C-alpha cells in the first residue's frame, strides 16, 4: 500500500508505540524514528498495513517503538525476512531498518542480493560507523585510522565499505543519503523511497554520541547535494558521483526504473486434487 | 516357489543413460501392474562418473531393498566395480555384461554371480544413432516378462523432446535387445497383485519420489511460500515445488543462501502464508540460529532436511540418518520445537503434511527428517490417502484493545494477528518479551514465555500418529525414518515363519512422548534398536528420553549402505526368534 488518501490522517506521534527507546540521549536514531513516523503520516499509510523488519543492533530496536507491525529478528537477516514477507504479502508497506554492522558485515550477502533482486521495499540504514550495542568496535564503514575500537586498537587498517557504491553496483534502483539531524529532510526522502516501485536504499548518517562523539559534527559537514546533482538515472554518472563525493552529499543520488521483483499469485488450477494427475500410472 | 519380486541393478558410466533406462523400466513395470521402486547411487561427479539404478519390482507394495540382486546389467563392465558393496549377489544371480564394451575379465569385479554376455555395443552399432542402454532395456524387459509393445509409449513420452529420429533409433534398439533377450535366461514373471481379480483394475497407483511426495504433502497442508538454496539431495523437492506452487497461487524464491531461505520463510509466515524450506545437513546447520528465532517469535515454519552422509560435505549423494542430533538438539537456548520423520516414500506425503499442520497449529518450527534414500527414490505406491490435516493457525477474529500477541494462554497457543489486521500491531521478537511483545530481561517474563512455548508443544494431542506400532510379542524392533522399510520386511518375513516381533517406528521424535512410549514398550522384554548412524545417535536419544528394557541392543552403521532385511533377522536370531 503506497499511501491511501481515503485513509484517516494520523499524526506522526500516533505511529509511535509509546515504548521508551533504549538509545542514549542524543542518539541520532531518535531523529530517524521521528522521520519514519512523519513519512508514514505524510503518505497516510495506516499502521496496520506497515511492517518494520530489523535485525540486531541499536537501530534495529526500531520496530518496537512504532505502532505498526514489526519483526525484530536475528543479526544480519532483516532484508531476507523482509523479502519473504513482501513477496508473500505484496499489499503491505515493508521497511527494513538497521545499522551498518547488521547490514554490511554479517548481513552483507543479503544486502547485495536484495539490491539485485529489487523487491518493492525500503531499507533504512542508520550508519554510525561503529558497533554501539556491543560497546564500541569498528564496523565495516569505520575509517581505517580510528584507534578507539576495542578490538582494533591500532585501527582497522582496511578501507571502509562504501554502501551506496556497492548498492549501485548490485543493482539498487533508488539510492539516497540523509542526515539524522535533518528530520524533515530525511522524512521527505523516506516518503520518496516508499513511493519508489522497487528496492530503495536510504543511508542515514546517524551519530553515535557515546562511542563516536566526534560525529556530533556531522550536522555541519553533511550538505544537500547541489541542484546539478539531483537524482540521476544514469548509473555511470551516479557511480562517479558516489565515488567522489566523500560521503557528504545528502539527497536522492540515483533513481532508476528497473521493474520490481513481484512474483505473480494467480492460481491456474481450482482444485489441489488436479496435482494427482502427474503421478497417476 | 513362485517369485514375488525381482531386484535389478543397472550400472553404467557417465552418459550411458542408466538412470533414464532404469526409470523407463520402472515405468513399464508399473504399467504392467507391478509395484516397485528405483533408488539412485552415484558418485560425486556432476555429469559422468559411474551411476547405478537400483530397482526392485514386486507383486505387492515394497519399501525396502532386498537382501541381494537377481540381475545386474553392467552396460559398461568397468562401471560395476565401484558399486560392489552396494550390489550383494548370490551364486544364482546374473550379471549381463558386454564383452566388447571393455576389458571384461579384468574390469568386472569378483562376485559369486554368473556372467552372461550381451553384445550391447555391437547391437547398438547396427542402428543409426543407436545406444547400448536401449539394447539393455529391451533385453531386460524380455527377461522379466514385460511385453515388448509396452515399452514404446514410454519411449515416446521420455524422448518426445529429442525428435522422431532419436525415438525410432531407440525403439529399434529396444526391439533388438528384446530379440537378443530370447537367448538369455528368463525369470518367471511376477504375479500381478494390483489387479483385484484378473483384468479388473486394482487400487489407483502412483509413481512418485520421496522428494515429490514431501512437496505434495507440503502443498496439501497449505504451504504457499518456499524459499530455498539448492543442495543435494533436496533439490528435486524444490524443483517440483517451483513448478507446482505457481499453479496454486504460491511462489518459490531461490535464495542467496540458507540463512536467507529460513528468514524469508519466517517473513512470509509472519505475513500469514504457510511456508517451508528444504535443505540437507549443511544447510540445516546454517539455519539453526534462525530456527531459534521462529521458536522464540512463535512464527510457524517447516524445514525439510533430506539427510545425506555427514559431517561437512561428507558424501553428498548418499543416505545417512545422522542429522538426528542437530535436528533435536542443534538450537541454542531452550527451544522446544517439532522433529518428525517419514518412514517410507509414501509416508513423505503424510508426515510433511502433518508437520505443516502441527507447526501452524502450535506456531512453532517443525523439522522433517527425510533422507537421500527416500527423497531420490521413485516408488510405485498406492495413491497416498487424502488427509484432514490442514494449516489452521489461531488468528484473532476480533481485536480488542490491548491485544497481547504473546498472552500466556492455558494451551500455550496465543492468537496471532496478521499484518493488515487493525489493532493487532505487535513486534514479533527474538528478544525475550512480555505478553505484549515488548523486549524484557525480567526473569519472570523469561520463565512465563519459556513455559508457554514448552506447554503448547508438550500438551498438544498428537493422537496415534507419533509412531507406527505393529505386531505382537515380547520382542520389538525400534527404528525411525528410512530404516523402517527393511525392518518391516524382516518382521513380515519372520511372521511368515510364525515368529511374532513388534515394530515401533517413531514418526514424532520431538517432543518426547514418555506416556505413549511407556505404553508401546509395555510387555517388551527385548528391544533391538536399528539406525543408520555411526555414533548411535538414535540409541542415545532413546536412552535419554525413555526407559528402555534391560535387554536392549543396537544394530547401527553409518551410511551409505542400506540395511537389508536378512541382516535384521540375523540380529534377532539368538533371541529365540529363529523358526
Interface residues (C-beta under 8 A of the other chain):
Chain A: X17 X19 X46 X47 X48 X49 X50 X51 X52 X53 X61 X63 X64 X67 X68 X69 X70 X71 X72 X73 X74 X76 X77 X80 X81 X82 X83 X84 X85 X86 X87 X88 X89 X91 X92 X109 X110 X112 X113 X263 X264 X265 X266 X267 X268 X269 X272 X273 X274 X275 X276 X279 X280 X281
Chain B: X27 X30 X31 X204 X205 X206 X207 X208 X212 X216 X219 X220 X224 X225 X227 X244 X246 X247 X248 X249 X250 X251 X253 X255 X256 X257 X259 X260 X261 X263 X264 X265 X266 X267 X268 X269 X270 X271 X272 X273 X275 X289 X290 X292 X293 X297 X380 X383 X386 X417 X419 X420 X421 X422 X423 X424 X425 X426 X427 X428 X429 X430 X431 X437 X438 X439
